[in-house]
Amino acid sequence: MKHPHNRIDALLEVMVRLRHPETGCPWDREQTFETIAPYTIEEAYEVTDAIERTDWSELKDELGDLLLQVVYHSRMAEEAGLFDFSDVVESIVEKMIRRHPHVFGEEKLSDSTAQTEAWEQHKAREKPHHTSVLDGVTVALPAITRAVKIQRRVARVGFDWPDPQPVFDKITEELDEVRQECRHQPTDTQRITDEVGDLLFACTNLARHLEVDPESALRGTNQKFEQRFHYIENRLAAQNRQPQDLSLEELEALWVEAKNQFHE
């Protein structure tokens, strides 16, 4: 059997064979929507990781893995008589055309901000059964990403500060409340958790007002921290030492050295 690797039909056929009830792969035959969903999320994150590392060869592979997830879910849906891959494609094509009348129709928009507002209006008209502006904000999203979506939704109905300055004040207020809870004896862990959550929500709101993606910003900080800490570990390994052998002051000195080393 020849495989035309550059066609989507080839991938669809691969999935049919993997899921064949008699000759398919035992693991693939056993999977369900629920068991595959975590892999779908993981592949989406791996696409993001490849982009942030500007590894374009890796991005090609990761996009293929993500596409496989779409084909996988579509095949299971077809087996259940729900829909198939062509229905998925048709649905997204129709949606893109419907939500871009400024491209496929006569509507005129001035800039990307106007387009974003129009997009949200189209979504609202398509889902009239939603009774709250927060309906449809996916619970499974990472908490920071979901916080941004919640804040954007309520901003659409005017529940938002006009500029970043009040958000700075809110962060100070929330930080003071965390400090106050930490002074209590005995410490109420749940109240501290609540206050830290409020602080993170406020910081996320600041990022949104500054037009910074907080999820990307935190990923960048994580990467920067790892780079610096690896530097410390390597410096100590050359001396046959480990981080736990040093005092906090000594580690802090190496941290400053690492920052200077990477000019950040």
C-alpha angles and dihedrals in degrees: 000000000000117000116212092209095189095063130082087222089069092056092047090052091049089055092048089055094045090053096042106133093225110025101024130103111288092223095048092047091056097053125108135188089267096050094046096046094081090054090051091055092045093051091051089054091048089055089054091047092053091050093050090050090047088230099152096177089053090046090057090054094044092050087053090052090050092048088052088059091056090049091047094054091043092053093050089049091051091051089053092049093245104115139310138230094274089056089053091052093045091050095053094043091052091046094051092049092045094049095045104057088148088066103031098027142029100280117120126212127186102211147341092281091058089047092053091051091048090049091055091047091053090050091051092051091049092054106043091156090073109103098185132051085231094058112117098025098136114241092207094065119110107273096246093048091047091050090056091050092049091050092048092050095053090043087062089066095044100265096131142090116259095230141006098265097083088048090058087053091049091052090052090049093050092046090053089052091053090051091049093051091049090058093061119106117240095027115240102220095192093052091049089050090052093049094047088051090053090050093051091047090053092048089050089051090053091052090051092051090050089050091243121138101232093201091056092042092054092045088053092050091049090053092047091049091050092050092052095044092049087054090055092048092049093048091051094043089058086059092044090247136122132217092253089060091067134073120245089254091055092048090049090054090053090047090056088048090052091050090052091046092059095036094234 
